[in-house]
Structures are given as structure tokens and as C-alpha cells.
Amino acid sequence: MVDAAEEIIPSACQEVQKADNETKKSMETAGIRFETYLDSLIDDPHLTSVGLIQSVEHPTEGTLRVAGPAATWSKTPPSIRHYPPRLGEHGQEILRESGFSDAEIERLAADGALINPDL
């Protein structure tokens, strides 16, 4: 399942980027300023300098650019304490906390309904 996602996601991202580029070109031709989310925000130096965009080291994905806390407080400053989970990383724990038995979770995994990123 993870292998299929790893094949599909890059292709889907390329299609979205192609559509964004076509939309951007059409808007610019019409004289309308247009930027996609990633183009205009993720690399914005101001948002980085005020901490709204931060870099996080992920153990398997390398350095990721993520949204930081939207608000800050002087006495209890927020921070990013964990990296974003991989696809399916906490699935078993979530199901267990939701009342599923180990046998039910194993059956879901065997049926391919639960992704285990460690396999």
C-alpha cells in the first residue's frame, strides 16, 4: 500500500503543479496577479523570519518546511516538538485507543486497510 502511495503521490503532485502553472499563465495573460500557495508562502522570507514557516528535521524525509504556531506568548512560547507522521505511522495506536482489539487491528492490516510504514 505504501509503495502504491509513493508511486501515485509524486505523479499527482506533478499534475497539480501543471494545473497551477496553466492557471497562473492564464491569469497573468489576463493581467491578474496569481501565485500558488507553495510559490507564495512556503518560501516567503517574512513568514520564515516571524516563525510562521519553520524547518523540521524528519528522521526519514530529511528537512521539511512546515507551518509554525500562528500565535506566540512571552511566558509560554509554542514550538514544534514533533515531526509530521509518516503515512500510517500512528494507525495502530489510534485504532487501539478507539477500542479496536489487537485481533481486529491485525485483521485490518492483513486486509490492507491499515498501512504499516515500518514494513
Buried (B, 14 or more C-beta within 10 A) or exposed (E): BBEEBEEEEEEEEEEEEEEBEEEBEEEEEEEEEBEBEEBEBBEBEEBBEEBBBBEBEBEEEEEEBEEBEEEEEEEEEEEBEEBEEBEBBEBBEEBEEEEBEEEEBEEBBEEEEBBEBEE
